[in-house]
C-alpha cells in the first residue's frame, strides 16, 4: 500500500511517500505501526487531532478499515476562503 504525506507531515517525515506492507486492520493501527518506525514518524503522528486522512482518495477517519485499500494519505486540516 502507498502511504502519502503532505505539508508539514511530509516535512517531519522527510519524504512524500512510503510503500508499506502492513498487517494493520484500520488506519489507526497503521499509524501505530508507522509511529514505531523511528522518531520522525513519532513526531509526525504525535497529535492525531491535527491530522486528516484519506483512504483511496476519499476523506476517512482513523477507524476506517484497510482491507483492499491501495493508498492512504495524511495531511493537516485544510483552511481557506
C-alpha positions in Angstrom: 0.0 0.0 0.0 1.2 3.5 -0.7 1.2 6.0 2.2 1.4 9.6 1.2 2.4 12.6 3.3 1.5 16.2 2.7 2.5 19.6 4.0 4.2 19.6 7.5 3.6 15.8 7.8 5.9 15.3 4.8 8.4 17.8 6.3 8.6 16.0 9.6 9.0 12.6 7.9 11.4 13.9 5.3 9.8 12.2 2.3 6.5 12.4 0.4 5.7 8.7 0.2 6.3 5.2 1.7 5.3 1.9 0.3 4.4 -0.4 3.2 3.4 -4.0 3.7 1.1 -3.8 6.7 -1.0 -6.1 8.8 -3.0 -3.2 10.2 -6.7 -3.6 10.1 -7.5 0.1 10.4 -5.9 3.5 9.7 -5.3 3.9 13.4 -3.3 0.6 13.6 -1.3 1.7 10.5 -0.5 4.9 12.4 0.7 2.9 15.4 3.0 0.8 13.1 4.4 4.0 11.4 5.0 5.7 14.8 7.1 2.7 15.9 9.4 3.0 12.9 11.6 5.9 14.2 11.4 9.3 15.9 10.5 11.3 12.8 7.3 9.3 12.3 6.5 9.6 16.1 6.8 13.4 15.7 4.6 13.5 12.6 1.9 11.4 14.2 2.1 12.7 17.8 -1.3 14.5 17.6 -3.9 12.7 15.5 -6.4 15.6 16.2 -4.1 17.7 14.0 -4.3 15.3 11.1 -6.8 14.3 8.4 -6.7 11.1 6.4 -7.9 10.0 3.0 -8.3 6.3 2.0 -8.1 5.7 -1.7 -8.6 9.4 -2.2 -11.8 9.7 -0.1 -11.8 11.5 3.2 -12.0 9.0 6.0 -11.4 8.6 9.8 -8.8 6.7 11.7 -11.1 3.8 12.3 -11.6 3.1 8.6 -10.8 -0.5 7.6 -7.8 -1.0 5.4 -8.9 -4.2 3.7 -8.3 -3.8 -0.1 -7.0 -0.3 0.3 -4.3 0.8 -2.1 -3.5 4.3 -0.8 -3.6 6.2 2.5 -2.8 9.9 2.6 -2.1 12.0 5.7 -2.4 15.8 5.7 -3.2 18.7 8.1 -6.8 20.1 8.1 -7.4 22.4 5.1 -8.4 26.0 5.5 -9.2 28.6 3.0 -11.8 31.1 1.8 
